[in-house]
């Protein structure tokens, strides 16, 4: 079995990534920790303290993917998900069971609503918020299995 890049050409074996970890500097560490842990529900995995008041908390967020989008795709997504809003260069997206409920809970917990939940052409229910530490957050709820979405025109990729 040979390794192939996304473009389909053979490549040398690359080291396998074991985890994607997004590191966010939070001026108000306690408020950000309370929001992402207690309101959003990310499970604590580890926490460390160091000299000079250094603190870090590692919160488990389920499976991780890296979504790369060109500027035209970002403009398209912004047009679908918001009323003229613009994505930050980095936006964190969390899959949830119920976007409407999670949006209400996060707004009540201190997030700023940027766009109400709405159904997208790719069959998810998406909302956009601004959370602590300045993070732009998308919540999404899949409305149909990946296999069904993959059967439609315009989908490229593996459903494995």
Secondary structure, DSSP 8 states (H G I E B T S, - for coil): ---B-TTS-B----------------SSHHHHHIIIIIIS--EEEEEEE-GGG-EEEEEE-SS-------HHHHHHHHHHHSSS----SS-EEEE-S-HHHHHHHHHHTT-EEEEEEEE-TTSEEEEEEE-GGG-EEEEEEESS-HHHHHTSTT--S---
